[in-house]
Amino acid sequence: MAAPKVLVIRGGAIGDFILTLPAIRMLRETLPLVQLELLGYKGILDLALRAGLADTTRHLEHGSMAKLFVPGAVLDEALIDYFRSFNMVISYLYDPDGYFRGNMERIGVKTFLEASHRVEPGKGHAAEQLARPLEKLAMFLEDPAARLTFEPPLVLPVSRPVVAIHPGSGSLKKNWPVERWISTGHEIARSHPGFQLALVTGEAELERGITAAVVEGWRDLDYLHWDQLALTDLAVRLAASAAFLGHDSGIGHLAAAVGLPCLLLFGPTDPAVWAPRNPGVKVLLEESGDLAFLTETEMWAHLAPLFEQVK
């Protein structure tokens, strides 16, 4: 007899997906004999696949998927057969008009569980909220920390422990001023020469000029530059590092999930809801909500214990 099949559909950005990992891991551990498939965005899904949290994946970008958000659309037979092959479909998709749900019912999906993609203030940590729909299946989340483990682990080709710095995020409002990251890099290089700096940047930092500013500001420093890497490549590099400095961002959640000691800067977002729950994560909150008011002196006061921890 074929193993039962469960499909979890999760779009959204990197942080959204990582915050859903505790729910996915709970499914995996509670239903070990089930074949678990994830439907989402390729680069992000590869993380879960490589970490063994899914058996297979499929990409939301597939052209035939668009019809599922049109009421009464004529659907491809192959797509109908695909969804019918699952014993259960759990969807975190934004579906305000219920068109996707209606098409799932019309296709004849055996069990469809609609899980809200929204995280609301005052209703607990984001990972807990995203796992709450699974309580209908008698699954109750005990550990809201997202964890990704990769085997075999990567050994970085450097002789010194690496401190990775990601000076960006999905929103400029969540970023510490870039000139302070530049100064922090210089201070780390001066006072902790036993550590190797690594600059982590992606498309958002490139488009906003953050990458160019830090590269220019660090032109006299010895550092690694991990620029626009595939998420799995970045994840294994982070897992081999000693510490991570950044913001409330998807990359910050990724660093925490691979087990890296982190110092994450929070301003306009609430760490009680959004900060990773991993034990190695320290949060520096600017109470005003504006990270422009966070000084380098305050930053360094929190950095010093982190260096003591990882040296």
SVG drawing of the C-alpha trace seen along z (x, -y; Angstrom):
<svg xmlns="http://www.w3.org/2000/svg" viewBox="-17 -59 61 61">
<polyline fill="none" stroke="black" stroke-width="0.4" points="0.0,0.0 1.3,-3.5 2.1,-5.8 -0.5,-8.6 0.4,-11.9 0.2,-15.4 0.8,-18.6 1.7,-21.8 1.4,-25.0 3.4,-27.9 4.2,-31.1 5.7,-34.2 9.2,-35.4 12.2,-33.6 11.2,-34.6 7.6,-33.7 8.6,-30.2 11.2,-29.7 8.6,-30.7 6.4,-28.0 9.1,-25.3 8.1,-24.4 4.7,-23.5 6.2,-21.5 8.6,-19.7 5.7,-18.9 3.8,-17.3 6.9,-15.4 7.6,-14.0 3.9,-13.3 3.2,-11.5 6.6,-9.8 5.1,-7.4 3.4,-10.1 5.0,-11.3 5.2,-15.1 5.4,-17.5 5.8,-21.2 4.5,-23.6 6.1,-27.1 9.0,-29.0 12.0,-27.1 14.9,-28.7 13.1,-28.6 11.8,-25.1 15.3,-23.8 16.1,-24.6 13.5,-22.2 14.3,-19.5 18.0,-19.6 17.3,-19.5 15.1,-16.5 11.8,-18.2 10.1,-17.3 10.2,-14.3 9.4,-16.2 8.6,-19.8 6.8,-21.6 7.0,-25.2 4.1,-27.7 5.5,-29.4 4.2,-26.6 1.9,-28.3 -1.0,-26.0 -1.3,-27.1 -2.8,-30.5 -6.1,-29.0 -6.7,-27.7 -7.4,-31.3 -10.1,-31.8 -13.7,-30.7 -15.0,-27.9 -11.8,-27.8 -11.2,-24.9 -8.3,-23.1 -5.6,-20.9 -6.3,-17.2 -2.7,-16.7 -3.2,-19.4 -6.5,-17.8 -4.8,-14.5 -1.9,-16.1 -4.1,-17.5 -6.3,-14.5 -3.3,-12.3 -3.0,-13.8 -4.9,-12.6 -4.6,-16.1 -3.8,-19.6 -2.8,-22.3 -2.8,-25.8 -1.2,-29.0 -2.1,-30.8 -3.8,-34.2 -7.3,-33.4 -9.7,-36.2 -12.4,-35.3 -12.2,-31.6 -11.5,-30.8 -8.7,-28.4 -10.7,-26.6 -13.6,-26.3 -11.4,-24.8 -10.0,-22.3 -13.5,-21.3 -14.5,-21.1 -11.4,-19.0 -12.4,-16.6 -9.5,-17.0 -10.1,-14.5 -9.2,-16.8 -8.5,-20.6 -7.2,-22.6 -7.0,-26.3 -4.3,-27.9 -4.1,-31.7 -0.8,-33.2 -1.4,-36.3 0.4,-36.9 -1.4,-39.2 -0.1,-41.2 -1.1,-40.0 -1.8,-36.4 1.5,-34.8 4.7,-34.2 4.5,-34.0 5.6,-30.3 2.9,-29.5 0.2,-31.3 1.2,-29.5 1.1,-26.1 -2.2,-26.8 -4.4,-25.5 -2.8,-22.0 -4.6,-21.8 -7.6,-20.7 -5.5,-17.6 -4.7,-17.2 -1.1,-18.5 0.1,-21.1 3.3,-22.9 5.7,-22.7 8.9,-24.2 8.5,-27.4 12.2,-27.4 12.9,-26.8 15.8,-24.4 17.6,-23.4 20.4,-20.8 22.5,-20.0 24.7,-16.9 27.5,-16.8 28.4,-20.1 30.5,-22.5 34.0,-23.5 34.8,-27.0 38.2,-27.5 39.4,-30.1 41.6,-29.6 39.6,-32.0 36.0,-31.7 33.7,-33.8 31.3,-36.5 28.7,-37.1 27.0,-40.5 23.9,-41.1 23.2,-44.9 19.8,-44.7 16.3,-43.4 13.0,-43.4 12.3,-46.9 14.4,-50.0 12.6,-50.8 14.0,-47.7 17.6,-48.6 20.3,-50.2 22.0,-53.0 24.6,-51.5 27.4,-53.8 27.1,-52.3 27.5,-48.8 30.6,-50.0 32.0,-51.4 31.1,-48.2 33.0,-46.1 36.1,-48.2 35.8,-48.0 35.5,-44.2 38.5,-43.9 40.5,-46.2 39.5,-44.7 38.9,-41.1 41.5,-40.2 41.0,-36.5 37.7,-36.6 37.1,-36.7 34.3,-39.1 31.8,-38.0 29.4,-40.4 26.1,-38.9 24.1,-40.7 21.4,-40.0 19.1,-41.7 17.5,-44.0 20.9,-45.3 22.1,-45.7 19.0,-47.7 19.2,-50.0 22.8,-50.8 23.7,-49.1 26.1,-46.6 28.0,-49.3 28.2,-51.4 29.6,-48.6 32.0,-47.4 33.4,-50.9 33.5,-51.4 35.3,-48.1 37.7,-48.5 40.7,-48.3 39.4,-45.3 40.0,-41.6 36.5,-40.1 34.5,-37.4 31.6,-38.6 28.7,-36.2 26.7,-38.1 23.4,-36.8 24.0,-33.2 21.4,-30.5 19.7,-30.1 21.0,-26.6 24.6,-27.8 24.2,-30.6 22.7,-28.4 25.6,-25.9 28.1,-28.8 26.2,-30.3 26.0,-27.0 29.8,-26.8 30.2,-30.3 30.7,-31.5 28.2,-34.3 25.7,-36.4 24.8,-40.1 21.8,-41.5 18.2,-42.7 14.7,-41.3 15.0,-39.7 14.6,-36.4 18.4,-36.0 18.4,-36.6 15.8,-33.8 17.9,-31.6 21.0,-32.2 19.1,-31.3 17.6,-28.2 21.0,-26.8 22.1,-27.2 24.2,-30.3 24.6,-32.6 22.9,-35.8 22.6,-39.4 19.5,-40.8 18.5,-44.5 14.8,-45.2 13.0,-48.5 9.6,-48.8 8.7,-45.1 7.9,-43.3 10.5,-40.7 7.9,-38.9 6.1,-38.1 8.9,-38.0 12.3,-37.2 13.6,-33.6 13.0,-31.5 16.3,-29.7 18.4,-29.7 21.4,-31.4 19.5,-34.5 20.0,-37.8 17.8,-40.7 18.8,-44.4 15.5,-46.4 15.4,-50.1 12.4,-51.1 11.6,-54.1 11.0,-51.9 13.5,-53.9 16.9,-52.2 18.4,-55.5 18.5,-56.2 20.5,-53.0 24.1,-54.1 27.3,-52.2 28.1,-52.3 24.9,-50.4 25.6,-48.0 29.1,-47.3 27.9,-46.8 25.8,-43.8 28.5,-42.6 31.1,-42.2 29.3,-39.3 28.6,-37.6 32.4,-37.6 33.1,-36.2 30.5,-33.4 32.0,-32.3 35.7,-32.9"/>
</svg>
